[in-house]
């Protein structure tokens, strides 16, 4: 099972918005980057992701789950190659983990979040996942 990190601007779609969608979830749509699209296509039902707020916050605020694998993005124009996945909220992080905290942790120096600031959908290794969960105050 793979882990992921997905970024969103909280004023457009926030953790609270994801929680409000309940078990029906929400399409994670509007991704317009080819690397991010490839990552969306690789996601499998049941995989978990960190929910990251961009903008002023720049922090991981929750854990979500993929409940529907890649399908044509409903926000794309006809014939465009973009995809979406459907996501649900699993749990908030007791202590959100900021980008500054991630960058300050030597064990996370190779994490995509620290290296590729603009990539909106990115893989997270098992080790990175466990460390961030620990930093956030979650017990695995």
C-alpha positions in Angstrom: 0.0 0.0 0.0 1.3 3.4 -0.9 0.9 6.7 0.9 0.4 10.2 -0.6 0.2 13.9 0.2 -2.4 16.0 -1.5 -2.3 19.8 -1.4 -5.3 22.2 -1.4 -5.9 25.9 -0.8 -8.0 25.9 2.3 -10.1 28.8 1.1 -11.1 26.7 -1.9 -11.4 23.3 -0.3 -10.4 22.8 3.3 -10.1 19.9 5.7 -13.4 21.0 7.3 -15.0 20.8 3.8 -13.6 17.3 3.3 -15.0 16.3 6.7 -18.5 17.7 5.9 -18.6 15.5 2.7 -18.9 12.5 5.0 -18.7 9.0 3.7 -19.8 9.9 0.2 -16.5 11.8 -0.2 -15.5 14.4 -2.7 -13.8 14.3 -6.1 -10.2 15.5 -5.8 -10.4 17.4 -9.1 -8.8 20.3 -10.9 -5.2 18.9 -10.9 -3.4 20.2 -14.0 0.1 18.9 -13.7 1.3 15.8 -15.5 3.4 14.4 -12.7 0.5 15.0 -10.2 -1.9 13.3 -12.7 0.4 10.3 -12.9 0.3 10.1 -9.1 -3.5 10.3 -9.1 -3.6 7.4 -11.6 -1.3 5.3 -9.4 -3.6 5.7 -6.3 -5.5 2.6 -5.2 -8.7 2.4 -3.2 -8.0 2.2 0.5 -4.7 4.1 0.4 -4.2 7.0 2.8 -3.0 10.5 2.2 -1.9 13.5 4.1 -4.3 16.4 3.6 -2.1 19.5 3.3 -3.3 23.2 3.4 -1.3 25.5 1.2 -1.3 29.3 1.3 -0.8 31.0 4.6 -1.0 27.8 6.6 1.5 25.5 4.8 0.8 22.5 7.1 -0.5 18.9 7.1 -3.8 19.0 8.9 -5.4 15.5 8.4 -5.4 12.0 7.0 -7.7 11.0 4.2 -8.4 7.9 2.2 -8.9 7.2 -1.5 -12.4 5.6 -1.9 -12.6 5.7 -5.8 -9.6 5.3 -8.1 -8.8 7.6 -11.0 -11.6 8.5 -13.4 -12.1 11.4 -15.9 -12.0 14.7 -14.1 -15.5 16.2 -14.1 -14.0 19.8 -14.2 -11.9 19.1 -17.3 -13.0 20.2 -20.8 -14.1 17.4 -23.2 -11.1 15.5 -24.5 -8.7 16.8 -21.9 -6.6 14.0 -20.3 -7.1 15.0 -16.6 -8.3 12.6 -13.9 -9.7 12.8 -10.4 -10.0 10.4 -7.4 -12.6 10.5 -4.7 -11.4 11.1 -1.1 -12.9 11.0 2.4 -11.6 12.3 5.7 -10.2 9.7 8.1 -8.9 11.8 11.0 -7.5 15.2 11.8 -3.9 15.5 13.1 -3.8 16.3 16.8 -0.8 18.6 16.1 -0.7 19.8 12.5 2.8 19.5 11.0 4.1 22.6 9.2 6.2 22.8 6.1 8.9 24.5 8.2 8.9 21.6 10.7 9.2 19.1 7.8 12.1 21.1 6.3 13.9 21.3 9.7 13.8 17.5 10.2 16.9 15.9 8.6 15.1 12.5 8.2 12.6 14.3 5.9 15.1 16.1 3.7 14.3 13.9 0.7 10.5 14.1 1.1 8.8 15.5 -2.0 7.1 18.1 0.2 10.5 19.6 1.1 11.9 19.3 -2.4 9.1 20.0 -4.9 7.1 22.9 -3.4 4.7 23.2 -6.3 3.7 19.5 -6.8 0.1 19.1 -5.6 -0.1 15.3 -5.5 3.0 13.5 -4.3 4.1 10.1 -2.9 5.1 9.6 0.7 7.4 6.8 1.8 6.5 4.4 4.6 9.2 5.9 6.8 8.1 9.5 6.1 4.5 8.6 6.8 5.4 7.0 10.2 7.6 9.9 11.2 5.1 12.6 10.3 2.3 10.7 12.2 4.6 10.5 15.2 5.4 14.3 14.9 1.7 14.9 14.7 0.9 13.0 17.9 -0.7 10.0 16.3 -0.1 6.5 17.6 0.3 4.0 14.7 
